[in-house]
């Protein structure tokens, strides 16, 4: 897949899934039943009618988590190990995921642009439907990374059975949110990571205030210096850090009251509510 890739989902890694699910429900989000991965993680999702979602993720069985296999050809990236290591230093947004429809083509495109790439990863899991039945859902992932930002996981996701994955019951929210429309990164030097995101998204990094913006379809990826995050999103509650890290995301809906939910009230990543334009 070439061209701009849209936001598919964000991963919020948390130490206590029940607590953070409760935070999201208190904010008016509908949360799916719990799902389990064979590699030792578990999740619950917040799906939107705009066909993207938030993945609330925790460790379910640390002993089952495989390590990265970086000496293999091609190397293998471990989703579970990345999130386990991320959580060792605190909760928050551990991964940015863009849409894909051909993980092999995405790996080739990333490599051609100079990104660090890994073997494509295919998996299936059971998903509980609103009526209590379970169906199989399947995904193909293409991972990429940037050595100067080890706490940021990047991959594209090809959802092979979206008709079973997205359900209207789970996409309706009391707060009226319809989609994730932007993701915010904090970086002391925004331009290098903005260029990485441009290569990842198939877009272009353009100046935006003190930082940069990368378009990805109808969505945006913002890279701001730490003080730029604090200035643009007062109340976000993000601790100052020299690390490049994913810190928050924006959601929109037709009748949303503008507000910012601090990171401490949303699993370690702030949420900006905005009315759809």
N, C-alpha and C positions, 0 to 999 in steps of 0.2 A: 504494500500500500504506500503510495507516495502522495504528496500534497498535505494539506493541513489535517491533523488528527484532532478530534474534539475531546473534551474531558469526558472520560468514561466513569471514573470514580476516584475518590481519595480514601486512603487507609488511615484510620485513627487507631493507633496501637495503645492499649490501655491495660492497666494491671488488674482492674476489677470490672469485668464486663457488666455485671448487674448494676453497679453504681452508675456507670456512664450511660447505659440504656435508660436508667431512670432520669438522668439529666436531659437526655434528648426527648423523652416522653414529656417531661415537665415543660419543655420548650414548644410543645405542640406537634412533635413529629410522631408518625406511625412507624413502628419498628417491627421488622419481620421476626418470626421464630428463629431460634438458634440453629446454626449449621456447624458442621464439624469437618475439618480437613484431615486427610490421612496422615499428614506430616506434623500433627500435634498442635495446630491452632484451631480456634473456634471463632465464629463471628455472628453478628446480627446486622442487618442492613436497613438503611433508610433510602427507599427508592423514590424517584421522582418521575412525573409524567414526561419530563423532558428527556427521559431515557438516560439519566445518569444517577449516581447514588453515592452514599457514604457507607463505607464498610467499617464498622466498629469491631475491632479485632483484639483477641487476648490469647495467651498461651493456655492450652488445655492439657497437654502432656509433653513437657520439655524433653523427656527421654526419647520421644519419637522424632524430634526435629533433626533433619539431616544437616550436616555442615556444607558450606560452599565447597565445591570441587573445582578449584581454580587451576589445578595442574592438568585437568583432563583436556582433550581436544575434541570439540570445543569445550571451554569451561562451563560449569553449571553453577547457576545462581540459586541460592536457597532462600525462598520467600520466608520460611519459618525462622531460619538463622538470622536474617536481616532484622526481622521484627523482635526476636528475642534479644539481640544485641542492642537494638534501639531502646527497648524497654529497660535495659540495665541502667540507662541514664535518664529515664523519665518518660512520661506519657506524651503523646502528641501525634502530629501528622507524619507518618513514617514513609508514605509512598504516594506518588502521583501517577495515575493511570490514565492513559489516553486510549481512544477507541482504535480497534484494528480489525481487519478482515482477512489477513494473511500473515501469520507470525513469521514465516520463513522469509517473506518479502520484506517485512519490517526489519528483521535482523540484518539482511543484506543492505538495506537502505541506511541503517544506523552505522554499519561498518564503513560504508562508502563515505559517510560524513565524518568519520574519525571518532565515533563514540566507542567506548568499550562495550563489547557485546558478549552474549552467552548463548548456549544451546536453547532453542525454543522448548517450551514446557507445555505439555498437554495434560489435562486432568478432567475428571468427572467427579461429581458428588451428588448426594441426594438433597432435594429441596422440598420442604413441606409446603403444600398448597393451602389456601385459606380454608378449604373443606376438610383439612386434616390428612389428605392423601399425600404421597410422596412421589416425586418424579425425578428423573435423572437430568441434571444440567451439565454442560460441558464447556470448557474454555481452552483456548490456546494463547499462551503468553510469550511475549518477546521482551526480554530484559535488556536494560542498558544502564551504565553507571558513569560517574564522574569522580575521579580519585580525590579531588579537592572537596567533595561533599559526600563523605561516607554515610551520613545519616539520612541521605535522600535516596530513596529507591524509585526507579523509573521503569515502567513497562507498558506495553500496549496489551490490550485484552480483546480477543476475538470471542464473543459470546455466541456459541454455536446453536443454542436453542433459546433465543430470547423470548419466544412465546411461552415457555415454561418458567422463565426467570422473572420477567416483569409481570406483575399482577395488579390490576386496578385497585383491589382492596388495599394493597400495601402502598400505592402511589398517592393516596388521598391523605392530606395532612390538615389537622385542625388549624394550623398556623397559616395555611394557604401557600406554602412554598411549592414551586413548580420545577425548579432546576438549580443545579450548581452552575454558575456562570463565570467564576474566576477563582484562581488559586493564588495565594500570596506567599512568596519566598523572601526571607531575610538573608542578605549577603553583604558583608562589609564592602566588597568590591562587586557591584551588581553586574557589570558588563560581561565578564567571563561566563558566569552561570547563565545569564540571559542568552548568550550565544549557544550554550549547550542546550537550553530548552528550545531554542529555535531549530536546532538540528533534530531534536527529539520530536518536536511537533510538526516539522515541515513548514514552519512559518518564518517570520522575520522579526528580529529584536529592534524595537524603535524606542527612542528616549521618551520617558514619561515622568515628568517632575525630576526627582532626585534619583530615579531608577530607570527601569526599562519595562516594556510591555511586549509580550509575544502573542500574536493572534493565533488561535487554533479553532478554525471554523467560527461559530458564533460566540466562542468563549475567549477568555484572556488569561494569560499567565503573567503575573506581576513579580518583578524582582526589585526589591527596595533595600536600601541600607537600613540598619536597625533603627536609627533615629527617624528615618523616613516612614517606617512602619508605625512608630509611635505617633508621628505627626499626622499621618493620613487616617489612622484608625484609633482615635483616642478611646480609651476604655477597653482596648484589645487585651491588655494585661500580659503582654509578651515580655519575658525577661530579656534584658540585653545580653547579647552573645556575639562573639566573633565568628561563630560557626555559620556555614551556609545551611539553612534548614527551612523546611516548609512550616509556616506558622499559622495560616488561616485560610478561609475560603468565603466566597460570596454566594448567597442564594437569592433568587428573585421569584416573585409571584405577582399577580395582577393587583392585589390590594394590600401588600405588606406595608406595615409601619416601619420606617427606617430605624434601625437600632443595631448595636454591636453587642454580641454575647461574648464576654471575656473567656479567655482560654480555660480558666479554672472552672468554668461552668459548662464546658463542652468537651471534656476529654483531653484537654491540653492544646486545642487549636481553636482560635477565635472564629466566630461566624458573623458575617455582616449580612443583615437583612436589607433588601432594597426592593422597591416597587418596580415591576417590569416597565420598561420604557415603551 
